[in-house]
Every structure is written in structure tokens, then in C-alpha cells.
Amino acid sequence: MTRIVLPQVKPLVDHRIYTIALRKMPQFLEVFHQLAMPVLLDTLGHPLGFYTSLVGPQNQFVHLWGYDDLADYERRCRARDAHPDFATYLAASGHLITAQETRLIRAVALLLAPAAL
């Protein structure tokens, strides 16, 4: 069996999906970039990635943040929520977001038989 090693994998990932109001994605992205990102970089660190939906449910913005464990997730989320500028982002984006899903997903070690490679 061959173990697949992925670079810089965090054991716990916050997989967050925001559904954005119809035709409001550009406005949301601007608000997120200007108001949320400085706070998030300061409190959560660097994200694993940002995505928008292409196929399937539309008007969705996905962002992924990696954590070492649940305690790390909780500590950094408390710091984000307590940041003095976070409330400004929440007020500016509330009317643009119609739904939010937050999933915590765990990394798994994947083993493949040589024939599957």
C-alpha cells in the first residue's frame, strides 16, 4: 500500500459556506475583502482557500481554514469574535448573506493499493 501525503494538511478544517443574495456576490466579496480579511488574518491566520460555486447550488462562497485541533479552533474563533473590527464586518455583510453552513471536517490518512495509483 502507498500512503498519499498532502502538503500542509491541517487535521481539522472549518468548511464554511455562505449563500449570498442574488446578484450580490461582487458586493459581498468587496465587503469580505475590505472588512473581514484584516480581522481574519489577524485572528485565524492564513486560509486554506476561497471558492465560489460553479455547478450545483449557486451564489455560494466557500472558505476553508485549518486548525491543529478543536481547542485551536475554539481559541481562534473567540479571538475573531472579540476583535473590535469584526462587528463592523458583520453589520456590513448581514444583508448580503442569506444562509450560512459551518462544518468541521477531519483529515484522514488515505492508503491506496499500488494498482490504484
VEXGURO-43675 format. One record per residue (C-alpha): z, x, y; residue in one letter; residue number from 1. Coordinates in steps of 0.25 Angstrom, whole numbers, plus 5000, padded with zeros to 4 digits. Layout:
// residues N
    zz    xx    yy  loza  drenlum
     Z     X     Y     A      NUM
...
***
This chain:
// residues 117
    zz    xx    yy  loza  drenlum
  5000  5000  5000     M        1
  4997  5004  5014     T        2
  5006  5001  5026     R        3
  4999  4997  5039     I        4
  5006  5004  5050     V        5
  5004  4998  5064     L        6
  5007  5006  5077     P        7
  5019  5002  5085     Q        8
  5023  4989  5078     V        9
  5036  4983  5082     K       10
  5044  4976  5071     P       11
  5045  4963  5080     L       12
  5035  4957  5089     V       13
  5036  4946  5099     D       14
  5023  4938  5097     H       15
  5023  4929  5110     R       16
  5012  4918  5112     I       17
  5011  4911  5126     Y       18
  5002  4899  5127     T       19
  4996  4899  5141     I       20
  4992  4887  5149     A       21
  4977  4884  5148     L       22
  4969  4893  5157     R       23
  4981  4901  5162     K       24
  4980  4913  5153     M       25
  4975  4922  5165     P       26
  4987  4917  5174     Q       27
  4997  4919  5163     F       28
  4992  4933  5160     L       29
  4993  4937  5174     E       30
  5008  4932  5175     V       31
  5011  4939  5162     F       32
  5005  4952  5166     H       33
  5012  4952  5180     Q       34
  5025  4946  5177     L       35
  5029  4947  5163     A       36
  5023  4960  5159     M       37
  5032  4969  5168     P       38
  5044  4961  5162     V       39
  5040  4962  5148     L       40
  5036  4977  5149     L       41
  5050  4980  5155     D       42
  5058  4972  5144     T       43
  5049  4970  5132     L       44
  5041  4983  5132     G       45
  5026  4984  5129     H       46
  5020  4973  5122     P       47
  5012  4974  5109     L       48
  5001  4965  5115     G       49
  4996  4953  5122     F       50
  4985  4944  5117     Y       51
  4979  4930  5121     T       52
  4973  4920  5111     S       53
  4959  4921  5107     L       54
  4958  4912  5095     V       55
  4968  4901  5092     G       56
  4977  4895  5102     P       57
  4972  4898  5116     Q       58
  4979  4903  5128     N       59
  4989  4911  5121     Q       60
  4995  4924  5126     F       61
  5002  4933  5115     V       62
  5011  4945  5118     H       63
  5018  4954  5108     L       64
  5030  4962  5110     W       65
  5036  4971  5099     G       66
  5051  4973  5097     Y       67
  5059  4982  5088     D       68
  5068  4971  5083     D       69
  5074  4957  5087     L       70
  5085  4964  5095     A       71
  5074  4971  5103     D       72
  5066  4959  5105     Y       73
  5078  4951  5110     E       74
  5083  4963  5119     R       75
  5069  4964  5126     R       76
  5067  4949  5127     C       77
  5081  4948  5134     R       78
  5077  4959  5144     A       79
  5064  4952  5147     R       80
  5071  4938  5149     D       81
  5081  4945  5158     A       82
  5071  4953  5166     H       83
  5071  4948  5181     P       84
  5056  4946  5182     D       85
  5054  4939  5169     F       86
  5057  4925  5175     A       87
  5046  4927  5185     T       88
  5036  4928  5174     Y       89
  5042  4916  5167     L       90
  5041  4908  5179     A       91
  5026  4912  5182     A       92
  5021  4910  5168     S       93
  5029  4898  5163     G       94
  5018  4888  5167     H       95
  5007  4897  5160     L       96
  5013  4897  5147     I       97
  5013  4884  5138     T       98
  5019  4889  5126     A       99
  5026  4902  5120     Q      100
  5028  4907  5106     E      101
  5036  4919  5103     T      102
  5036  4925  5089     R      103
  5044  4937  5084     L      104
  5035  4944  5073     I      105
  5039  4955  5064     R      106
  5031  4967  5060     A      107
  5028  4968  5045     V      108
  5024  4981  5037     A      109
  5011  4977  5031     L      110
  5007  4984  5018     L      111
  4993  4983  5013     L      112
  4987  4987  4999     A      113
  4976  4999  5001     P      114
  4965  4989  4997     A      115
  4968  4980  5009     A      116
  4966  4992  5019     L      117
***
